[in-house]
Amino acid sequence: MNRAKVVFLGAPGTGKGTQAKKLSAKFGLPHVSTGDILRDAVKKGTEQGLKAKAVMDRGDLVPDEVILGIVENRLVKPDCAKGFLLDGFPRTLVQAEAFDKWDSVNCAIQIDVPDDVLVKRLVLRRTCPLCAAMYHLEYQPPRSQGVCDKCGTALVQREDDREDVVKSRFQVYMEKTEPLIGYYRQKDVLHNVNGNRDVETVFSEIVQIVEAVGEMNDEG
């Protein structure tokens, strides 16, 4: 496959990270998650991480210049030479336009899920603070209540998964991120996927889209 440069779009909880990880495993493309990078910075207590934590805990977006710096530093690494999967970036038109001056995306995958389903997905989500394993109290509960199956650590609810913060995140998404759908549609790289189905069905459709993009690039 030639250089597939993919961005995942969709409101919080649509499954962007899950699909990006599966796609990364299938095609060997690096999964660049700005959320994971920022959370790692928070965990390490870096200056960048501490600044980002206060913003993320409110459900707001981290400033454009911080995110752009993080993404550019990651994409210059050798493993991104054959392509990449962007998850959590760009979040605003400013970020998208700035990134296009440096590189470009040739496949934007918009995952659509109804709002009420998303709230349920996020508010009932639990995370292991030690190994980062993810659980869901209804769809994927741990074997022992409140304890990670993998390492036995007590599970926690992320600050940005609290119901009040989730609703704030949706509002921010509608205002700042949804305009990206039109931006990538105009560039003729947008693909809409129904995310209100089981993970494997959604993944199968996304694989077909990315394979078609790779073949198109090879022909060009």
N, C-alpha and C positions, 0 to 999 in steps of 0.2 A: 504494500500500500504506500502510495506517495504521501507527501506531507499533509495530513489531515489536521487542521487547526480548528478545534471545536469549542464552542462556548455553550454552556447549559443555562437556559433561562427558565424562570418559574418562581412563584411565590415560595416563602419558607415552608418546608414540609412536603414539597412536591416529589421528593426523591432524587433530586439532582445529584447529591453526593453518592447515593447508592448506585445509581446508573453509571456515573463517571468511574467509580471504582471497578465495576464489572467490565466496563468498556476498556479500561486500562489493562486489566488482566488478560482480556481477549486479544487486544492488538499490540500490547507492549508500549502504549503511549503513556507518558507521565500524567498523572492526575494532579493538577495544580489547584489545590483548594485554599483560597485566601483565608477562609474560616479556620482551617486546620493550622495554617502558618501563624495566624494571629493568636489562636489559643495556645500554641506552643510557646509563642513569645510571652504571653501572659503567665504561663506556667513557670517559665524561666525567670520571670520578673525583670525582663529587659525594659529599657525606657520606652521603647516603641510599644511593648506589650502593656505596660501600665497605662499609657495614654489611651490605647485601644479599648482596654477593659471597661473604663468608665463610660465610654461611648456605647459599646456593645450591650452592657448591662441595662442601658436605657432603651435599647431596641433601635437606636439610631445607626446611621452609616458612618464608618470610619472615613476621615477626610480623604479626598481624591488623591492628593499628593503622596500620602502614606501608602495607599493601596497600589498606586502606579509604581512606586519604588519597589515594593515587595514583589510585584509581578515581573517587572523587568529584570530584577536580580535573579529570579528563578528561571526565567525563560532563556537566559544566556548560557545556562548550563548545558553541557554536551548531550544529555539525554533528551533534550527538547528539539534537537536538530531535525528529527524525522516527524515532528508534530507534537501536539499537546492537547489536553482536555482541561478547559478552564471552568472552574466551579466556584461561583461567588464573585466573579469578575467578568465583564464590567458590571457595575451596579447603577451607573448613571450615564447620561449622554456625554457628559464631559469626559468621563473615563474612556468610553468607547471611541470618541473622536481623537483623544490623545493617543490611545493605543494604536489606532489606524495609521498614525504618522510614523509609528515605530515598527509595526507588523500588522497583519490583518487576519481576520477570521474567515474561513471559507465554509463553515457550517454552524448555524445557530439552531439549537434544539430547544424549543419552547414546550415545557411539560405542563399541561393543564389539569388541574384538580379543583373541584368545588370548594369554596371557602369553609363550609361546615365540616367537611372531611379533613381539611388541613388543620383546623383547630384541634380536632380530636387526635390527629396524628402527633401533633407537637406537645400538647399539654400532658398527654399520657406517656411521653417518651422519658426514659431514664438512661443515665450514662454512668459508666465506671470511671471514676476520677484517676484510677491508676493505669489501666490498660486501654482505656477509651472504647471498650465494647459498648454497643448500643442495644437497648431493649425497649419494648413497648408493653405497657401493663395489660393491654387487651390482645394485640396481634402477636407479640413475641415476648411473653413474660419470662423472667429467669426461673430456673427450676426451684430455687429457694427464694421466698419472697424477700425482695430488697437486697439481694446479694448477687454479685457477679458470678456467673457460671465458671468463668475462666480462671479468676484469681482470688475469689472469695471476698473481695472488697465491697463495702456497703455502697449501694448505688445512690446517685444523687440526681436531682432535677436541675438542669442547667438554668442559670438565671434567665437566659433569653427564651426559655421554654415555659415560663410562667404565663398564665392566661393574659394578664394585663400587658406583658411585654410582647406576647405573640400578636395581640391586636394592634399594638403600636408598630410592630414589624410589618404587618400587612398594610397599614396606612402608609408607611414609608415606601414600601414596594410599589403601591399604586401610584404614588406621587413621583418617585424618582426612577424606578426601574422599569415599570411597564412601558414607558415611551421607547425603550430599546427594541421592543417588538416591531414597531413601525420602522425604526432605523434599519434593522436587519432585513425586514421585508423589502424595503426599498432597494437594498443591495442584492436582493434575490438569493439570499443564503438561508432564509428562515424555513424551518420545518416544525409543524405543530404535531404534538404527540399527546394522546389521551392518557394521562397518568393515573386515572381512577380505575385501574385494572391491576391484576397481579404483577409482581415485579418481573417475572420471566417473559410475560406477554409484552410488556412495555419495552423490555430489553431487546427482544427479538426485532421489534420495529425499528429501534434506534440503531441496531447493528446494520440493518438493511440500508438505512439512510447514510451511515458513515461509510459503508462499503461502496455505495454509489458515488459518494464524494471522492473517495480515493481513486476509483476507476476513472472518474471524470478528469481528475488531476493527471493521472497517468497518460490519458489520451492527449491532454494538452501538453 
